[in-house]
Amino acid sequence: MATVTTSDLVGLRIKTVRRQRGLSQAQLAHPELSDSYVSLIESGKRTPTPAVLELLAQKLDCSLSYLINGVTAEQMEDIELSLGYARLALENGEVQEARSRFAELLADNNLTGLASLRQDTEFGLALATEACGDRDGAIEILHHLQSEELPTDRRIEVAIALCRVYRQSNRLTEAVEIGERVLGASARPSWSDLLVELGATLLAAYLVRGDHLRARQFAAELLNAAEALGTPRAMAAANWNAAYTAEHTGHREEALVFTERALALMGETEQPRLLAKMRVAHAQLKRRVQPQEAAKLAQQLKRAISEQEQSSTSVIDRARALTELASVEFMTGEIDKAIEHGHAADELLSASGMNQVPETQLLLGRAHSVRGDVAKAGRHLERIREALTPLPSSYQSAGSWLATAETLEHMGDADGAVEAYERALACAGL
């Protein structure tokens, strides 16, 4: 069976419209073209230049977009408007609506021949699917996009999203493979903002995997690359992840310096989702490094939560912000507020069908324990066990098991604490 090419389709459209207009090939061609050339175009044996296509569209009184893509100017306008609404919903944090809009647009047959717009729509659907908490669905869409021929920037954006979702799913080997493959194929050291962001995402995967030596080396490389670029976007990403690396390798004061620098740089960009996420990360780190400053962090976290509500922040990031606010309130003795915000985070995750974030359950377990409600505290700690048990060993899961053990010990559950300590050691490879 012969393959239908783009030239065949363009030629067929020209032929169809010409006949609808009651014109012969000679009449369409005269005086600028020869009738034989028009015949070759209509049969798909010649690919018309952009100038010839524009001329034929004028002579046929039809839109250029129809001859090229089979879509009328009105249909193109509707597609672009629908795509704009879907993007706006995602940016405003209306992730379920965004997902529905992107999916509906992707089902539009008129989008089939519009490769760039279709890829934009599919990528938007992947981000909305991720923000809704459906990581497996997001991975499937991103893999489909990867199989296509993509522009360089889009290819890197897909790799960033895929690396991030794999890391969040604790599929660390795949996260690292994605990042290293694209960075290895790129013309390093010709870094760009997007490549630095991909590097930052890869760096986080190294850390979660426990590859701290590689992470420290790579963090320094990213900082140098970002300094050479000199753009706020690249420098913010590099400093943020240098902070993340410093914290995970025991250099918390250094991490705080990097985080504050990243926060200032991110304020110069127009990325509210990342800015809000960074405010939460900064508050979390400052609470750990300077616990005496905890009371001052609640306002910063409330601001971040407000920013999240107006942007395409994922469910898990919104839950982490609420959990961090609850942690600050717990430290300052506002136990009722801590429980309120902890449950708000828990409900957010439950409504999305996501696996529970251990930090949320841990906070609720501690808060209910302080309130003297051992039964409720025990239920939350049991949910942590359920979430952590099926996960592969990693630095991240080791930390969660350790925090669980400390909480169980505080509650007087010696046997449970010993078991959790043993799981923490096993996850750390000890």
Secondary structure, DSSP 8 states (H G I E B T S, - for coil): -----HHHHHHHHHHHHHHHTT--HHHHHTTTS-HHHHHHHHTTSS---HHHHHHHHHHHTS-HHHHHHS--HHHHHHHHHHHHHHHHHHHTT-HHHHHHHHHHHHT-GGGTT-HHHHHHHHHHHHHHHHHTT-HHHHHHHHHHHHTS---HHHHHHHHHHHHHHHHHTT-HHHHHHHHHHHHHHS-TT---HHHHHHHHHHHHHHHHHT-HHHHHHHHHHHHHHHHHH--HHHHHHHHHHHHHHHHHTT-HHHHHHHHHHHHHHHTTSS-HHHHHHHHHHHHHHHHHH-GGGGGGHHHHHHHHHHHHHTTT--HHHHHHHHHHHHHHHHHTT-HHHHHHHHHHHHHHHHHHT----HHHHHHHHHHHHHTT-HHHHHHHHHHHHHHHTTS---HHHHHHHHHHHHHHHHHT-HHHHHHHHHHHHHHTT-
